[in-house]
Every structure is written in structure tokens, then in C-alpha cells.
Amino acid sequence: MRNTIMTLTLLAASTFAAPAFAEEFEIKMLNKGENGAMVFEPDFVKAMPGDTIKFVPADKGHNVETIKGMLPEGIEAVKTKFNDEYVLTAETEGVYGIKCSPHYGMGMIALISIGEPVNLEEAKAVKQKGKAKARFADAFAKLEGAVEAPASN
């Protein structure tokens, strides 16, 4: 009887504790950050389904806009108003390309990878402009390093 109660208690605790494993990532929209002017910081996030990614307007004059061709199939495009916080709930696996509309050419981009990067090749094939091109190259290198790294136990 004692073992049955203990087993049921552990089962219930693990069932209700599962959402606690979801992570929340915060990306700041900045005029100046560690990597220069007009940046999302960090510019790369590797998340899992169930996680959330919150874009926080730390400085004014920025927005969040998805980049055409850099979204998993079935995901609707997003374009926020300036100075609005935006929360992406990670549900669909794939690569998400994000830009700040007015500062895209200056390299204000972010790359989000959720679970398996199922649309990686399509996302990499999208033509970028200005500093966004180099910053996406760096972000894709981070992603590919994260994908190739062995899982730790």
C-alpha cells in the first residue's frame, strides 16, 4: 500500500511538473549592444517546442517582423508595431528569421531555431542585404554548431 501511494504521488508530481521544464528566452531590442549598433541581443536562440521567446523593446524605435522564406511551413508572418513586446510560443519546429524593419540593412536580425531545423536549407537560401547578410551567416554558424554538438546527459 505504501509503495502504491508513493508511486501515485511521484506519477502525479511528474505529470504536473512537466510544464516547468519549458524555458523562456528574452531577446532585447537595442540601439547598441555587444555586437554593435541596432541589434537583437542575443541574435540566436536554440529553443524546444513549448519554450517561449520574448522580444523586449529595451530601446525605442524597434519592431519584430518575420522574414519571408525563413519560417517553417504553415507559420503566419508577424509584424509588430514599434516599441511593442512580442512573445513567440515555440510550437512548430524549424528555423525562424526575424528582423527589425527599419534597421534590417544595418544587421538587426535574429535567428530562432525550434527543435529540429526542418527548413534550414530554405532559410539559408533567402537573400539578405547589408550587414544582415554577415550577421545571418554568423547566426547560421551558431545553429549548425548547436545541431552538430552531441547531446549531454
C-alpha positions as CSV (number, residue, x, y, z in Angstrom):
1,M,0.0,0.0,0.0
2,R,2.8,2.4,0.9
3,N,4.6,1.7,-2.4
4,T,1.4,2.3,-4.3
5,I,0.8,5.6,-2.7
6,M,4.4,6.6,-3.2
7,T,4.2,5.6,-6.9
8,L,1.0,7.5,-7.4
9,T,2.5,10.6,-5.7
10,L,5.6,10.5,-7.9
11,L,3.5,10.0,-11.0
12,A,1.2,12.9,-10.2
13,A,4.2,15.2,-9.3
14,S,5.9,14.4,-12.6
15,T,2.8,14.9,-14.6
16,F,2.1,18.3,-13.2
17,A,5.7,19.4,-13.1
18,A,6.3,18.8,-16.9
19,P,5.4,22.4,-17.9
20,A,8.1,23.7,-15.5
21,F,10.7,22.4,-17.9
22,A,9.7,24.9,-20.6
23,E,12.2,27.7,-20.9
24,E,11.6,31.4,-21.5
25,F,14.2,33.2,-23.6
26,E,14.4,37.0,-23.6
27,I,15.7,38.9,-26.7
28,K,16.3,42.6,-26.2
29,M,15.8,45.1,-29.0
30,L,18.8,47.5,-28.6
31,N,20.2,50.6,-30.2
32,K,23.7,49.5,-29.0
33,G,24.7,46.0,-27.8
34,E,27.8,43.8,-27.5
35,N,27.8,43.3,-31.3
36,G,27.4,46.9,-32.3
37,A,24.5,49.2,-33.2
38,M,21.0,48.2,-33.8
39,V,20.9,44.6,-32.6
40,F,18.7,41.9,-31.2
41,E,20.6,40.5,-28.2
42,P,21.1,37.6,-28.3
43,D,20.7,37.2,-32.0
44,F,20.5,33.4,-31.9
45,V,18.3,31.2,-29.7
46,K,18.0,27.4,-29.8
47,A,14.7,26.6,-28.2
48,M,12.5,23.5,-27.9
49,P,8.8,23.1,-28.5
50,G,6.9,24.5,-25.5
51,D,9.5,27.2,-24.8
52,T,8.7,30.9,-25.2
53,I,10.9,33.7,-26.8
54,K,10.1,37.2,-25.6
55,F,11.2,40.2,-27.6
56,V,11.6,43.1,-25.3
57,P,11.9,46.7,-26.6
58,A,14.8,47.8,-24.3
59,D,15.3,50.9,-26.6
60,K,12.6,52.7,-28.6
61,G,12.2,52.6,-32.4
62,H,12.3,48.8,-33.0
63,N,9.8,46.1,-34.0
64,V,9.7,42.4,-34.8
65,E,9.0,41.2,-38.3
66,T,9.4,37.7,-39.7
67,I,11.3,37.3,-42.9
68,K,9.6,35.8,-46.0
69,G,11.0,32.4,-46.8
70,M,12.5,32.0,-43.3
71,L,9.6,30.4,-41.5
72,P,8.5,26.8,-41.1
73,E,5.6,25.7,-43.3
74,G,2.2,26.8,-42.0
75,I,3.5,29.6,-39.8
76,E,1.9,33.0,-40.4
77,A,4.0,36.1,-40.9
78,V,4.3,38.6,-38.0
79,K,4.9,42.3,-38.0
80,T,4.6,44.2,-34.7
81,K,4.1,47.8,-34.1
82,F,7.2,49.8,-32.9
83,N,8.1,49.5,-29.2
84,D,5.7,46.5,-28.7
85,E,6.8,43.5,-26.8
86,Y,6.3,40.3,-28.7
87,V,6.1,36.7,-27.4
88,L,6.7,33.7,-29.7
89,T,5.5,30.5,-28.3
90,A,7.6,27.7,-29.8
91,E,5.2,25.1,-31.1
92,T,6.3,24.4,-34.7
93,E,9.8,23.0,-35.3
94,G,12.0,24.9,-37.7
95,V,14.1,28.0,-38.3
96,Y,12.6,31.5,-37.9
97,G,14.2,34.5,-39.4
98,I,13.4,37.8,-37.6
99,K,14.3,41.4,-38.5
100,C,13.6,44.9,-37.2
101,S,12.0,46.6,-40.2
102,P,13.8,49.9,-40.2
103,H,17.2,48.5,-39.1
104,Y,17.4,45.3,-41.2
105,G,20.0,46.6,-43.5
106,M,22.1,47.6,-40.5
107,G,22.0,44.0,-39.4
108,M,19.3,43.9,-36.8
109,I,18.3,40.3,-37.2
110,A,17.7,37.3,-35.0
111,L,17.6,33.6,-35.8
112,I,15.4,31.3,-33.8
113,S,15.7,27.5,-34.1
114,I,12.9,25.5,-32.5
115,G,13.6,21.7,-32.2
116,E,14.8,20.3,-35.5
117,P,15.7,22.9,-38.1
118,V,13.4,21.3,-40.7
119,N,13.5,24.3,-43.1
120,L,17.2,25.1,-42.7
121,E,18.2,24.9,-46.3
122,E,15.2,27.1,-47.4
123,A,16.0,29.7,-44.7
124,K,19.7,29.8,-45.7
125,A,18.8,30.3,-49.4
126,V,16.9,33.6,-48.6
127,K,19.0,36.6,-50.0
128,Q,20.0,39.1,-47.3
129,K,21.2,42.6,-47.6
130,G,23.7,44.9,-45.9
131,K,25.0,43.8,-42.6
132,A,22.1,41.4,-42.2
133,K,24.0,39.0,-44.6
134,A,27.0,38.7,-42.4
135,R,25.0,38.5,-39.2
136,F,22.8,35.8,-40.6
137,A,26.0,33.9,-41.6
138,D,27.2,34.1,-38.0
139,A,23.8,33.0,-36.7
140,F,23.6,30.0,-39.1
141,A,27.1,29.0,-38.0
142,K,25.9,29.1,-34.3
143,L,22.9,27.0,-35.3
144,E,25.0,24.4,-37.2
145,G,27.4,24.2,-34.2
146,A,24.4,23.7,-31.9
147,V,23.0,21.0,-34.2
148,E,26.2,19.1,-34.6
149,A,27.1,19.2,-30.9
150,P,26.5,15.9,-29.1
151,A,23.7,15.9,-26.5
152,S,24.9,16.0,-22.9
153,N,23.3,13.8,-20.3
